[in-house]
Amino acid sequence: MSNDKLENNSQRVKGGVFAQADIDLLKKTLDYYIKNNKNLDSKEQSKISLLFHRLGRMSSR
């Protein structure tokens, strides 16, 4: 199997093993979690926001 193609014809995100659909789902999940979890402290919220941003950068490649 080459690095450019997966057996199921999904596009591989450079630097990772997530499909684009996975990244979109993770971003939606994180967004929901941030908006609906009243117990997040600012440090956790900051970490999640940074992860959300990194996922966005992965999906734009």
PDB file of N, CA, C and O in Angstrom, chain B, residues numbered from 101:
ATOM      1  N   MET B 101       0.859  -1.184   0.000  1.00  0.00           N
ATOM      2  CA  MET B 101       0.000   0.000   0.000  1.00  0.00           C
ATOM      3  C   MET B 101       0.895   1.233   0.000  1.00  0.00           C
ATOM      4  O   MET B 101       1.813   1.331   0.815  1.00  0.00           O
ATOM      5  N   SER B 102       0.641   2.166  -0.894  1.00  0.00           N
ATOM      6  CA  SER B 102       1.444   3.378  -0.964  1.00  0.00           C
ATOM      7  C   SER B 102       0.988   4.384   0.076  1.00  0.00           C
ATOM      8  O   SER B 102      -0.102   4.260   0.634  1.00  0.00           O
ATOM      9  N   ASN B 103       1.824   5.382   0.337  1.00  0.00           N
ATOM     10  CA  ASN B 103       1.462   6.439   1.285  1.00  0.00           C
ATOM     11  C   ASN B 103       0.366   7.338   0.741  1.00  0.00           C
ATOM     12  O   ASN B 103      -0.337   7.992   1.511  1.00  0.00           O
ATOM     13  N   ASP B 104       0.210   7.378  -0.582  1.00  0.00           N
ATOM     14  CA  ASP B 104      -0.766   8.276  -1.193  1.00  0.00           C
ATOM     15  C   ASP B 104      -2.183   7.722  -1.193  1.00  0.00           C
ATOM     16  O   ASP B 104      -3.146   8.487  -1.229  1.00  0.00           O
ATOM     17  N   LYS B 105      -2.320   6.399  -1.154  1.00  0.00           N
ATOM     18  CA  LYS B 105      -3.653   5.798  -1.234  1.00  0.00           C
ATOM     19  C   LYS B 105      -3.852   4.805  -0.103  1.00  0.00           C
ATOM     20  O   LYS B 105      -2.938   4.061   0.253  1.00  0.00           O
ATOM     21  N   LEU B 106      -5.033   4.801   0.450  1.00  0.00           N
ATOM     22  CA  LEU B 106      -5.430   3.796   1.420  1.00  0.00           C
ATOM     23  C   LEU B 106      -6.296   2.778   0.702  1.00  0.00           C
ATOM     24  O   LEU B 106      -6.844   3.062  -0.363  1.00  0.00           O
ATOM     25  N   GLU B 107      -6.421   1.599   1.280  1.00  0.00           N
ATOM     26  CA  GLU B 107      -7.198   0.547   0.634  1.00  0.00           C
ATOM     27  C   GLU B 107      -8.647   0.947   0.416  1.00  0.00           C
ATOM     28  O   GLU B 107      -9.254   0.519  -0.566  1.00  0.00           O
ATOM     29  N   ASN B 108      -9.220   1.752   1.299  1.00  0.00           N
ATOM     30  CA  ASN B 108     -10.627   2.135   1.158  1.00  0.00           C
ATOM     31  C   ASN B 108     -10.797   3.453   0.407  1.00  0.00           C
ATOM     32  O   ASN B 108     -11.873   4.049   0.450  1.00  0.00           O
ATOM     33  N   ASN B 109      -9.758   3.912  -0.277  1.00  0.00           N
ATOM     34  CA  ASN B 109      -9.782   5.122  -1.096  1.00  0.00           C
ATOM     35  C   ASN B 109     -10.009   6.403  -0.302  1.00  0.00           C
ATOM     36  O   ASN B 109     -10.367   7.423  -0.892  1.00  0.00           O
ATOM     37  N   SER B 110      -9.816   6.388   1.015  1.00  0.00           N
ATOM     38  CA  SER B 110      -9.888   7.611   1.817  1.00  0.00           C
ATOM     39  C   SER B 110      -8.616   8.406   1.593  1.00  0.00           C
ATOM     40  O   SER B 110      -7.547   7.840   1.366  1.00  0.00           O
ATOM     41  N   GLN B 111      -8.744   9.724   1.658  1.00  0.00           N
ATOM     42  CA  GLN B 111      -7.562  10.561   1.561  1.00  0.00           C
ATOM     43  C   GLN B 111      -6.861  10.573   2.899  1.00  0.00           C
ATOM     44  O   GLN B 111      -7.509  10.712   3.937  1.00  0.00           O
ATOM     45  N   ARG B 112      -5.562  10.432   2.892  1.00  0.00           N
ATOM     46  CA  ARG B 112      -4.788  10.483   4.119  1.00  0.00           C
ATOM     47  C   ARG B 112      -4.392  11.932   4.376  1.00  0.00           C
ATOM     48  O   ARG B 112      -3.952  12.635   3.466  1.00  0.00           O
ATOM     49  N   VAL B 113      -4.550  12.372   5.617  1.00  0.00           N
ATOM     50  CA  VAL B 113      -4.128  13.708   6.002  1.00  0.00           C
ATOM     51  C   VAL B 113      -2.637  13.656   6.263  1.00  0.00           C
ATOM     52  O   VAL B 113      -2.169  12.793   7.006  1.00  0.00           O
ATOM     53  N   LYS B 114      -1.885  14.563   5.666  1.00  0.00           N
ATOM     54  CA  LYS B 114      -0.443  14.574   5.836  1.00  0.00           C
ATOM     55  C   LYS B 114      -0.096  14.684   7.315  1.00  0.00           C
ATOM     56  O   LYS B 114      -0.616  15.548   8.021  1.00  0.00           O
ATOM     57  N   GLY B 115       0.775  13.814   7.772  1.00  0.00           N
ATOM     58  CA  GLY B 115       1.210  13.850   9.155  1.00  0.00           C
ATOM     59  C   GLY B 115       0.288  13.117  10.112  1.00  0.00           C
ATOM     60  O   GLY B 115       0.497  13.173  11.324  1.00  0.00           O
ATOM     61  N   GLY B 116      -0.727  12.428   9.602  1.00  0.00           N
ATOM     62  CA  GLY B 116      -1.646  11.746  10.497  1.00  0.00           C
ATOM     63  C   GLY B 116      -2.377  10.614   9.814  1.00  0.00           C
ATOM     64  O   GLY B 116      -2.166  10.332   8.635  1.00  0.00           O
ATOM     65  N   VAL B 117      -3.234   9.978  10.573  1.00  0.00           N
ATOM     66  CA  VAL B 117      -3.981   8.846  10.046  1.00  0.00           C
ATOM     67  C   VAL B 117      -5.481   9.098  10.071  1.00  0.00           C
ATOM     68  O   VAL B 117      -6.265   8.164   9.902  1.00  0.00           O
ATOM     69  N   PHE B 118      -5.887  10.335  10.279  1.00  0.00           N
ATOM     70  CA  PHE B 118      -7.301  10.679  10.312  1.00  0.00           C
ATOM     71  C   PHE B 118      -7.800  11.027   8.918  1.00  0.00           C
ATOM     72  O   PHE B 118      -7.127  11.726   8.161  1.00  0.00           O
ATOM     73  N   ALA B 119      -8.973  10.538   8.594  1.00  0.00           N
ATOM     74  CA  ALA B 119      -9.643  10.958   7.363  1.00  0.00           C
ATOM     75  C   ALA B 119     -10.247  12.336   7.602  1.00  0.00           C
ATOM     76  O   ALA B 119     -10.446  12.740   8.747  1.00  0.00           O
ATOM     77  N   GLN B 120     -10.538  13.054   6.525  1.00  0.00           N
ATOM     78  CA  GLN B 120     -11.135  14.381   6.654  1.00  0.00           C
ATOM     79  C   GLN B 120     -12.437  14.324   7.446  1.00  0.00           C
ATOM     80  O   GLN B 120     -12.710  15.208   8.258  1.00  0.00           O
ATOM     81  N   ALA B 121     -13.233  13.295   7.216  1.00  0.00           N
ATOM     82  CA  ALA B 121     -14.501  13.152   7.946  1.00  0.00           C
ATOM     83  C   ALA B 121     -14.260  12.991   9.446  1.00  0.00           C
ATOM     84  O   ALA B 121     -15.055  13.464  10.259  1.00  0.00           O
ATOM     85  N   ASP B 122     -13.158  12.322   9.815  1.00  0.00           N
ATOM     86  CA  ASP B 122     -12.813  12.161  11.232  1.00  0.00           C
ATOM     87  C   ASP B 122     -12.503  13.513  11.866  1.00  0.00           C
ATOM     88  O   ASP B 122     -12.944  13.811  12.976  1.00  0.00           O
ATOM     89  N   ILE B 123     -11.742  14.318  11.148  1.00  0.00           N
ATOM     90  CA  ILE B 123     -11.357  15.632  11.668  1.00  0.00           C
ATOM     91  C   ILE B 123     -12.587  16.508  11.852  1.00  0.00           C
ATOM     92  O   ILE B 123     -12.728  17.185  12.871  1.00  0.00           O
ATOM     93  N   ASP B 124     -13.473  16.494  10.868  1.00  0.00           N
ATOM     94  CA  ASP B 124     -14.703  17.287  10.976  1.00  0.00           C
ATOM     95  C   ASP B 124     -15.535  16.848  12.176  1.00  0.00           C
ATOM     96  O   ASP B 124     -16.071  17.686  12.902  1.00  0.00           O
ATOM     97  N   LEU B 125     -15.642  15.539  12.387  1.00  0.00           N
ATOM     98  CA  LEU B 125     -16.407  15.019  13.519  1.00  0.00           C
ATOM     99  C   LEU B 125     -15.752  15.390  14.846  1.00  0.00           C
ATOM    100  O   LEU B 125     -16.443  15.771  15.791  1.00  0.00           O
ATOM    101  N   LEU B 126     -14.435  15.283  14.923  1.00  0.00           N
ATOM    102  CA  LEU B 126     -13.728  15.669  16.146  1.00  0.00           C
ATOM    103  C   LEU B 126     -13.931  17.149  16.461  1.00  0.00           C
ATOM    104  O   LEU B 126     -14.131  17.516  17.619  1.00  0.00           O
ATOM    105  N   LYS B 127     -13.881  17.995  15.437  1.00  0.00           N
ATOM    106  CA  LYS B 127     -14.091  19.429  15.656  1.00  0.00           C
ATOM    107  C   LYS B 127     -15.501  19.710  16.163  1.00  0.00           C
ATOM    108  O   LYS B 127     -15.681  20.516  17.075  1.00  0.00           O
ATOM    109  N   LYS B 128     -16.504  19.050  15.578  1.00  0.00           N
ATOM    110  CA  LYS B 128     -17.885  19.231  16.039  1.00  0.00           C
ATOM    111  C   LYS B 128     -18.044  18.762  17.480  1.00  0.00           C
ATOM    112  O   LYS B 128     -18.719  19.409  18.281  1.00  0.00           O
ATOM    113  N   THR B 129     -17.419  17.636  17.802  1.00  0.00           N
ATOM    114  CA  THR B 129     -17.497  17.087  19.154  1.00  0.00           C
ATOM    115  C   THR B 129     -16.840  18.020  20.164  1.00  0.00           C
ATOM    116  O   THR B 129     -17.395  18.265  21.236  1.00  0.00           O
ATOM    117  N   LEU B 130     -15.669  18.538  19.832  1.00  0.00           N
ATOM    118  CA  LEU B 130     -14.983  19.466  20.733  1.00  0.00           C
ATOM    119  C   LEU B 130     -15.782  20.749  20.918  1.00  0.00           C
ATOM    120  O   LEU B 130     -15.870  21.275  22.028  1.00  0.00           O
ATOM    121  N   ASP B 131     -16.361  21.250  19.839  1.00  0.00           N
ATOM    122  CA  ASP B 131     -17.171  22.462  19.921  1.00  0.00           C
ATOM    123  C   ASP B 131     -18.361  22.247  20.857  1.00  0.00           C
ATOM    124  O   ASP B 131     -18.654  23.096  21.699  1.00  0.00           O
ATOM    125  N   TYR B 132     -19.034  21.127  20.709  1.00  0.00           N
ATOM    126  CA  TYR B 132     -20.174  20.806  21.575  1.00  0.00           C
ATOM    127  C   TYR B 132     -19.721  20.690  23.035  1.00  0.00           C
ATOM    128  O   TYR B 132     -20.379  21.202  23.940  1.00  0.00           O
ATOM    129  N   TYR B 133     -18.608  20.020  23.246  1.00  0.00           N
ATOM    130  CA  TYR B 133     -18.086  19.807  24.602  1.00  0.00           C
ATOM    131  C   TYR B 133     -17.762  21.137  25.284  1.00  0.00           C
ATOM    132  O   TYR B 133     -18.109  21.347  26.447  1.00  0.00           O
ATOM    133  N   ILE B 134     -17.102  22.022  24.557  1.00  0.00           N
ATOM    134  CA  ILE B 134     -16.743  23.327  25.133  1.00  0.00           C
ATOM    135  C   ILE B 134     -17.994  24.129  25.486  1.00  0.00           C
ATOM    136  O   ILE B 134     -18.061  24.748  26.547  1.00  0.00           O
ATOM    137  N   LYS B 135     -18.977  24.115  24.598  1.00  0.00           N
ATOM    138  CA  LYS B 135     -20.184  24.922  24.804  1.00  0.00           C
ATOM    139  C   LYS B 135     -21.104  24.365  25.884  1.00  0.00           C
ATOM    140  O   LYS B 135     -21.860  25.120  26.495  1.00  0.00           O
ATOM    141  N   ASN B 136     -21.054  23.056  26.129  1.00  0.00           N
ATOM    142  CA  ASN B 136     -22.031  22.436  27.020  1.00  0.00           C
ATOM    143  C   ASN B 136     -21.467  21.894  28.327  1.00  0.00           C
ATOM    144  O   ASN B 136     -22.235  21.428  29.169  1.00  0.00           O
ATOM    145  N   ASN B 137     -20.174  21.939  28.523  1.00  0.00           N
ATOM    146  CA  ASN B 137     -19.586  21.456  29.769  1.00  0.00           C
ATOM    147  C   ASN B 137     -19.351  22.641  30.698  1.00  0.00           C
ATOM    148  O   ASN B 137     -18.462  23.459  30.467  1.00  0.00           O
ATOM    149  N   LYS B 138     -20.146  22.719  31.733  1.00  0.00           N
ATOM    150  CA  LYS B 138     -20.058  23.843  32.673  1.00  0.00           C
ATOM    151  C   LYS B 138     -18.915  23.675  33.668  1.00  0.00           C
ATOM    152  O   LYS B 138     -18.619  24.599  34.425  1.00  0.00           O
ATOM    153  N   ASN B 139     -18.263  22.496  33.678  1.00  0.00           N
ATOM    154  CA  ASN B 139     -17.204  22.224  34.648  1.00  0.00           C
ATOM    155  C   ASN B 139     -15.796  22.429  34.096  1.00  0.00           C
ATOM    156  O   ASN B 139     -14.821  22.119  34.780  1.00  0.00           O
ATOM    157  N   LEU B 140     -15.670  22.941  32.881  1.00  0.00           N
ATOM    158  CA  LEU B 140     -14.342  23.172  32.307  1.00  0.00           C
ATOM    159  C   LEU B 140     -13.677  24.365  32.980  1.00  0.00           C
ATOM    160  O   LEU B 140     -14.270  25.437  33.106  1.00  0.00           O
ATOM    161  N   ASP B 141     -12.437  24.160  33.408  1.00  0.00           N
ATOM    162  CA  ASP B 141     -11.707  25.323  33.901  1.00  0.00           C
ATOM    163  C   ASP B 141     -11.004  25.981  32.708  1.00  0.00           C
ATOM    164  O   ASP B 141     -10.967  25.416  31.615  1.00  0.00           O
ATOM    165  N   SER B 142     -10.460  27.151  32.920  1.00  0.00           N
ATOM    166  CA  SER B 142      -9.886  27.914  31.805  1.00  0.00           C
ATOM    167  C   SER B 142      -8.689  27.202  31.183  1.00  0.00           C
ATOM    168  O   SER B 142      -8.455  27.326  29.981  1.00  0.00           O
ATOM    169  N   LYS B 143      -7.929  26.459  31.984  1.00  0.00           N
ATOM    170  CA  LYS B 143      -6.770  25.740  31.452  1.00  0.00           C
ATOM    171  C   LYS B 143      -7.218  24.625  30.499  1.00  0.00           C
ATOM    172  O   LYS B 143      -6.652  24.466  29.418  1.00  0.00           O
ATOM    173  N   GLU B 144      -8.232  23.857  30.904  1.00  0.00           N
ATOM    174  CA  GLU B 144      -8.763  22.805  30.036  1.00  0.00           C
ATOM    175  C   GLU B 144      -9.373  23.397  28.771  1.00  0.00           C
ATOM    176  O   GLU B 144      -9.175  22.872  27.675  1.00  0.00           O
ATOM    177  N   GLN B 145     -10.108  24.483  28.924  1.00  0.00           N
ATOM    178  CA  GLN B 145     -10.734  25.122  27.771  1.00  0.00           C
ATOM    179  C   GLN B 145      -9.675  25.612  26.788  1.00  0.00           C
ATOM    180  O   GLN B 145      -9.855  25.507  25.575  1.00  0.00           O
ATOM    181  N   SER B 146      -8.584  26.140  27.304  1.00  0.00           N
ATOM    182  CA  SER B 146      -7.498  26.601  26.449  1.00  0.00           C
ATOM    183  C   SER B 146      -6.866  25.439  25.682  1.00  0.00           C
ATOM    184  O   SER B 146      -6.593  25.556  24.488  1.00  0.00           O
ATOM    185  N   LYS B 147      -6.636  24.323  26.368  1.00  0.00           N
ATOM    186  CA  LYS B 147      -6.056  23.150  25.709  1.00  0.00           C
ATOM    187  C   LYS B 147      -6.974  22.633  24.599  1.00  0.00           C
ATOM    188  O   LYS B 147      -6.508  22.280  23.516  1.00  0.00           O
ATOM    189  N   ILE B 148      -8.259  22.591  24.872  1.00  0.00           N
ATOM    190  CA  ILE B 148      -9.217  22.114  23.879  1.00  0.00           C
ATOM    191  C   ILE B 148      -9.282  23.076  22.697  1.00  0.00           C
ATOM    192  O   ILE B 148      -9.383  22.643  21.549  1.00  0.00           O
ATOM    193  N   SER B 149      -9.225  24.362  22.968  1.00  0.00           N
ATOM    194  CA  SER B 149      -9.240  25.354  21.888  1.00  0.00           C
ATOM    195  C   SER B 149      -8.016  25.209  20.990  1.00  0.00           C
ATOM    196  O   SER B 149      -8.121  25.331  19.770  1.00  0.00           O
ATOM    197  N   LEU B 150      -6.856  24.948  21.591  1.00  0.00           N
ATOM    198  CA  LEU B 150      -5.642  24.742  20.803  1.00  0.00           C
ATOM    199  C   LEU B 150      -5.744  23.472  19.955  1.00  0.00           C
ATOM    200  O   LEU B 150      -5.315  23.459  18.802  1.00  0.00           O
ATOM    201  N   LEU B 151      -6.307  22.414  20.521  1.00  0.00           N
ATOM    202  CA  LEU B 151      -6.513  21.180  19.766  1.00  0.00           C
ATOM    203  C   LEU B 151      -7.457  21.428  18.593  1.00  0.00           C
ATOM    204  O   LEU B 151      -7.213  20.954  17.483  1.00  0.00           O
ATOM    205  N   PHE B 152      -8.525  22.164  18.838  1.00  0.00           N
ATOM    206  CA  PHE B 152      -9.483  22.511  17.784  1.00  0.00           C
ATOM    207  C   PHE B 152      -8.764  23.245  16.651  1.00  0.00           C
ATOM    208  O   PHE B 152      -8.992  22.962  15.475  1.00  0.00           O
ATOM    209  N   HIS B 153      -7.901  24.182  17.015  1.00  0.00           N
ATOM    210  CA  HIS B 153      -7.146  24.949  16.026  1.00  0.00           C
ATOM    211  C   HIS B 153      -6.205  24.037  15.230  1.00  0.00           C
ATOM    212  O   HIS B 153      -6.113  24.158  14.008  1.00  0.00           O
ATOM    213  N   ARG B 154      -5.507  23.129  15.916  1.00  0.00           N
ATOM    214  CA  ARG B 154      -4.597  22.212  15.219  1.00  0.00           C
ATOM    215  C   ARG B 154      -5.359  21.304  14.258  1.00  0.00           C
ATOM    216  O   ARG B 154      -4.885  21.024  13.157  1.00  0.00           O
ATOM    217  N   LEU B 155      -6.526  20.849  14.670  1.00  0.00           N
ATOM    218  CA  LEU B 155      -7.345  20.024  13.776  1.00  0.00           C
ATOM    219  C   LEU B 155      -7.748  20.814  12.535  1.00  0.00           C
ATOM    220  O   LEU B 155      -7.792  20.273  11.430  1.00  0.00           O
ATOM    221  N   GLY B 156      -8.039  22.091  12.725  1.00  0.00           N
ATOM    222  CA  GLY B 156      -8.373  22.945  11.591  1.00  0.00           C
ATOM    223  C   GLY B 156      -7.215  23.088  10.625  1.00  0.00           C
ATOM    224  O   GLY B 156      -7.412  23.117   9.410  1.00  0.00           O
ATOM    225  N   ARG B 157      -6.011  23.177  11.160  1.00  0.00           N
ATOM    226  CA  ARG B 157      -4.825  23.269  10.305  1.00  0.00           C
ATOM    227  C   ARG B 157      -4.597  21.966   9.548  1.00  0.00           C
ATOM    228  O   ARG B 157      -4.168  21.982   8.394  1.00  0.00           O
ATOM    229  N   MET B 158      -4.881  20.841  10.194  1.00  0.00           N
ATOM    230  CA  MET B 158      -4.735  19.545   9.515  1.00  0.00           C
ATOM    231  C   MET B 158      -5.713  19.422   8.353  1.00  0.00           C
ATOM    232  O   MET B 158      -5.379  18.865   7.308  1.00  0.00           O
ATOM    233  N   SER B 159      -6.909  19.940   8.539  1.00  0.00           N
ATOM    234  CA  SER B 159      -7.930  19.771   7.505  1.00  0.00           C
ATOM    235  C   SER B 159      -7.731  20.715   6.328  1.00  0.00           C
ATOM    236  O   SER B 159      -8.333  20.511   5.274  1.00  0.00           O
ATOM    237  N   SER B 160      -6.908  21.736   6.481  1.00  0.00           N
ATOM    238  CA  SER B 160      -6.704  22.693   5.391  1.00  0.00           C
ATOM    239  C   SER B 160      -5.547  22.300   4.476  1.00  0.00           C
ATOM    240  O   SER B 160      -5.232  23.035   3.540  1.00  0.00           O
ATOM    241  N   ARG B 161      -4.915  21.171   4.726  1.00  0.00           N
ATOM    242  CA  ARG B 161      -3.775  20.740   3.893  1.00  0.00           C
ATOM    243  C   ARG B 161      -4.211  19.927   2.728  1.00  0.00           C
ATOM    244  O   ARG B 161      -3.378  19.490   1.934  1.00  0.00           O
TER     245      ARG B 161
END
